[in-house]
Amino acid sequence: MAWTILFIAGLLEITWAVGLKYSNGFTKFLPSALVIAGGFVSVWLLGIAMKTIPLGTAYAVWTGIGILGTVALGIVFFHEPINLLRLLFILCILVGIIGLRCIS
């Protein structure tokens, strides 16, 4: 159950990180409210997951999920650059997340 909670927390991290772009520096109310709510719930769920999952593992997986999702959405919605080296390093993060899950 802790891993499911951690995964959801990671998805919410993606939500608030992408929401930052849409909030336009916290000048737009709805995106700004979603950033604050998403960030709060994401960190709250991370804390719950850390009751069972070791601190370093939980934090690394949480941030890794956030990184992967944010980069993917940045490429799709904001036309951020995509090249072989960028994909290689993103793949390294994914392998790290999978590795941490396998050994924990």
N, C-alpha and C positions, 0 to 999 in steps of 0.2 A: 504493500500500500504506500509506503514511503517513497518508492521510486515513481509511482503514478503521481503523487503529490508534487514531487520534484519536477517531473515532466511538465505538469500544468503550470508550475511556477516559472519554468523556463519559457513556456509559450506566452505567459503574461509579460515576461521581460521583453519579448519581441514586440508585444503590443505597445508597451509604454515607450520603448526605444523608437519605434516607427512613429508613434504619436508625437514625439518631440518634433519631428520634421513638420508634421501637419499643424502643430500648435503655433508655429511661426514665432518662436521665442516667447511662448506663453502669452501671446496677444489675442489668441482665439479661444473663446471660453470652452466650447465642447471638447476639442482635442486636448486642451490643457487639463480639464477635469478628468478625462480618460487617462492621461499620463499619470496624474497623481493617484487616482484610484487603482490603476493597473500596477503601478510601482508599489503601492502599499500592500495590495493583495499578493503580489509576487514575492515580496520579501517576507510577508507573514507565512506564506506556504513554504518558503525556503526554511524558515525557522522550525516549522512543524516537521519537515523532512529531516532536519538535522538532529531530531531526537533519536533517530535510528541510524541514519547514514553519517559516516564520519565527516567532520567539518570540511576538510580539504577536498574530499571527493564530492560532496554535495555542492560546494561553491564552484568547483571547476566544471562540473556537469551543468549547473545552472547557467553560468556565464557562457559555457560552450554552446548550449542550446540557443541562448540569446544571440550569440555571435553568428551562428549558422543561419538562423532565421532572419536576422536583421540584414545580413549580407545578401541573402537570397531575395528578400523583398526590395532591398535597395537596387539590385540589378533589374528586377522586374518592373517596379513602379517608378524609380527615379533614374533609370538608365545609367546606373553607375558602371564603371569600366569592368570588363571581364577579360581576363587573359589567363594563359596557362599557369603562370607562377601563382597568381591569386588563387586559382582553383586548387593548385597543389597544396598551398598552405591551409586553405579551408579544409581540404581533405585530411590534413594532419590533425586538425582540431576534432574532426569527426572520428577519426581513429582513436584519438585520446579519450573521447567520451565513451566510445564502445569499450575500449580497454578498461577504463575505470569501472564501468558497469559490470564487466565480466569478472573482475577480481574482487568486487565488493559483495 
